[in-house]
Amino acid sequence: MSELISYHLEDGIATLTLSNGKVNAISPDVIAAFNGALDQAVQDRAVVIITGQPGILSGGYDLKVMTAGPKEAVSLVTAGSTLARRMLSHPFPIIVACPGHAVAKGAFLLLSADYRIGVEGPFSIGLNEVQIGMTMHHAGIELARDRLRRSAFHRSVINAEMFDPNSAVDAGFLDKVVPAEQLQEAALSAARQLKKINMNAHKHTKLKVRKALLDSLDDAIIRDQEHMG
């Protein structure tokens, strides 16, 4: 489908693999590729697995774009927040198979999915925006507030605390951690299990459960555009 997001469909499971340099930076082109791949997954009525390269899911937004100017930064953050909202309301289950580090927008991909599997190892998972001098955007705060444990939410968003994979489970970034060599099979096993549920019921229940969050994100995206712009 794209050099940035490859798309592999097999037995009703669509695997989207992010490949954009050594940190898998999230750029406007990556987000466009993500949206195209999700469009295809809906057409295929597939359970989705999102993954990255060995050792990393993503290090976050493309800093070249974020530092190019206010207009470029606002546009990228808006597109990224809109992608998170889309993932949260996607009509079919989304699994993230996190092969290592997941930082900033990489961690927000975890918070936007239905089931998250990480790998054992010396990897960092979390939101480092405050650490690198960025005030957290409203959409990010609302997403983290909803998906993280309350104690971890403050430490993560305000203090930029990073978590190893096992503590990331307790914090709410991950649901399960496996050895790296078992990640692909663990993700496929989870996808096969999720294929058994009623997708219509899944879609409508997801929208009910996440209505308050989705409404908050809609408002936050507008506020971010006004504030950052």
C-alpha positions in Angstrom: 0.0 0.0 0.0 2.8 2.4 0.9 6.6 2.4 1.5 5.7 4.0 4.9 2.9 1.7 5.9 2.9 -1.8 4.4 -0.4 -3.7 4.3 -0.6 -7.4 4.6 -4.1 -9.2 4.6 -4.4 -12.8 5.6 -7.4 -14.7 7.0 -9.3 -11.5 7.8 -6.4 -9.9 9.7 -4.7 -6.8 8.3 -1.1 -6.1 9.5 0.0 -2.5 9.1 3.8 -2.2 9.5 5.2 1.3 10.0 8.6 1.9 8.4 9.9 5.4 8.3 13.6 5.6 9.2 15.3 4.4 12.4 12.7 6.1 14.8 9.6 5.5 12.6 8.8 9.2 12.8 5.1 10.2 12.4 5.0 12.6 9.5 2.1 14.0 7.4 2.8 11.3 4.8 2.8 8.6 7.4 -0.6 9.7 8.7 -2.0 9.8 5.2 -0.7 6.3 4.7 -2.2 5.2 8.0 -5.6 6.6 6.9 -5.3 4.8 3.6 -4.5 1.5 5.3 -7.4 1.9 7.7 -9.7 2.6 4.8 -8.6 -0.6 3.2 -9.0 -2.6 6.4 -12.6 -1.4 6.7 -13.2 -2.4 3.1 -11.7 -5.8 3.9 -13.6 -6.1 7.2 -10.4 -7.0 8.9 -9.1 -7.0 12.4 -6.1 -4.7 12.4 -2.6 -5.2 13.8 -0.3 -2.2 13.9 3.4 -2.8 14.4 6.8 -1.2 13.7 10.4 -2.3 13.2 12.4 -4.5 15.6 13.1 -2.4 18.7 10.7 0.5 18.0 7.1 1.3 17.3 7.7 5.0 16.9 9.7 7.8 18.5 6.9 10.3 17.9 6.2 13.2 15.5 8.7 14.1 12.8 10.7 16.9 14.5 11.6 18.4 11.2 8.0 19.1 10.6 7.3 20.2 14.2 10.1 22.8 14.0 9.4 24.0 10.5 6.9 26.6 11.8 3.6 27.0 13.7 1.4 26.2 10.7 3.2 23.0 10.0 3.2 21.9 13.7 -0.5 22.7 14.1 -1.4 20.8 10.9 0.6 17.7 12.0 -0.7 17.6 15.5 -4.3 18.1 14.3 -3.8 15.2 11.8 -2.3 13.0 14.5 -5.1 13.7 17.0 -7.7 13.1 14.3 -6.0 9.7 13.6 -6.2 8.8 17.3 -9.9 9.6 17.3 -10.4 7.5 14.2 -8.6 4.6 15.8 -10.6 4.8 19.0 -13.8 4.7 16.9 -12.7 2.2 14.3 -15.5 -0.3 13.5 -13.2 -3.4 13.9 -10.7 -4.2 16.7 -7.2 -2.7 16.5 -4.3 -4.4 18.2 -0.9 -2.8 18.5 2.1 -5.1 18.5 4.8 -2.8 20.0 8.3 -4.2 19.2 10.2 -1.9 21.5 10.2 1.8 22.2 7.0 3.9 22.0 7.6 7.5 22.7 5.3 10.6 22.5 3.0 10.0 19.5 4.3 6.4 19.4 2.8 6.0 22.9 -0.4 7.7 21.9 -0.8 5.0 19.2 -0.9 2.5 22.1 -3.5 4.6 23.9 -5.7 4.7 20.7 -5.9 0.9 20.3 -8.2 -1.8 21.7 -5.4 -4.2 22.8 -1.7 -3.6 23.2 1.2 -6.1 23.4 4.7 -5.1 24.1 8.0 -7.0 24.3 10.5 -7.7 27.1 13.6 -5.6 27.1 15.2 -2.2 27.9 12.6 -0.2 26.1 11.0 3.1 27.0 7.3 3.8 26.7 5.7 7.1 27.6 5.0 10.7 26.9 8.2 12.8 26.9 6.7 16.1 25.7 7.4 18.1 28.9 11.0 16.7 29.0 11.8 18.1 25.5 10.1 21.4 26.2 6.7 20.9 24.6 3.5 21.8 26.5 1.2 18.8 26.2 -1.6 19.4 23.8 -5.3 19.2 24.9 -6.1 16.2 22.8 -3.1 14.3 24.3 -4.1 15.2 27.8 -7.7 13.9 27.3 -6.5 10.7 25.7 -4.0 10.0 28.5 -6.6 10.9 31.1 -9.0 8.3 29.8 -6.6 5.5 29.1 -4.0 5.6 31.8 -4.3 4.7 35.5 -4.9 7.9 37.5 -1.6 7.7 39.4 0.3 7.1 36.2 -1.5 9.8 34.3 -0.1 12.7 36.4 3.4 11.2 36.5 3.3 10.6 32.7 1.8 13.8 31.4 3.1 16.3 34.0 6.5 14.7 34.9 7.3 13.0 31.6 8.0 9.8 33.4 9.0 6.9 31.1 8.1 3.3 31.7 9.7 0.0 30.9 7.4 -2.5 29.3 6.3 -4.2 32.5 5.6 -1.0 34.3 3.8 0.2 31.2 1.2 -2.5 31.7 0.5 -1.2 35.2 0.4 2.4 33.9 -2.1 1.5 31.1 0.0 1.8 28.0 0.2 -1.9 27.4 -2.1 -4.9 28.2 0.5 -7.7 27.9 4.3 -8.2 27.5 5.9 -11.2 25.8 9.4 -12.1 24.7 10.3 -10.4 21.4 10.4 -13.6 19.4 6.8 -14.3 20.5 5.3 -10.9 19.5 4.0 -11.7 16.1 2.3 -14.9 17.1 0.9 -13.3 20.3 -0.6 -10.5 18.1 -2.0 -13.0 15.6 -3.5 -15.1 18.4 -5.2 -12.0 19.9 -6.5 -11.1 16.5 -7.9 -14.6 15.9 -9.6 -14.4 19.2 -11.1 -11.0 18.4 -12.3 -12.2 15.1 -14.8 -14.4 17.0 -16.7 -11.5 18.5 -19.7 -9.9 16.8 -18.3 -7.0 14.9 -21.6 -5.0 14.8 -21.9 -5.3 18.6 -18.2 -4.5 19.0 -18.6 -1.3 16.9 -21.7 0.0 18.7 -20.5 -0.9 22.2 -17.1 0.8 21.5 -18.9 4.0 20.5 -21.0 3.9 23.7 -18.1 3.2 26.0 -15.9 5.9 24.4 -18.6 8.6 23.7 -17.3 10.9 26.4 -13.7 10.5 25.3 -14.6 11.1 21.6 -16.6 14.2 22.5 -13.7 15.4 24.6 -11.3 14.8 21.7 -13.5 16.7 19.3 -13.4 19.7 21.6 -9.7 19.3 22.4 -8.7 19.3 18.7 -10.5 22.6 18.2 -8.8 24.1 21.3 -5.4 22.9 20.1 -5.9 24.6 16.8 -6.8 27.8 18.4 -4.1 27.7 21.1 -1.2 26.5 18.9 -2.3 28.6 15.9 
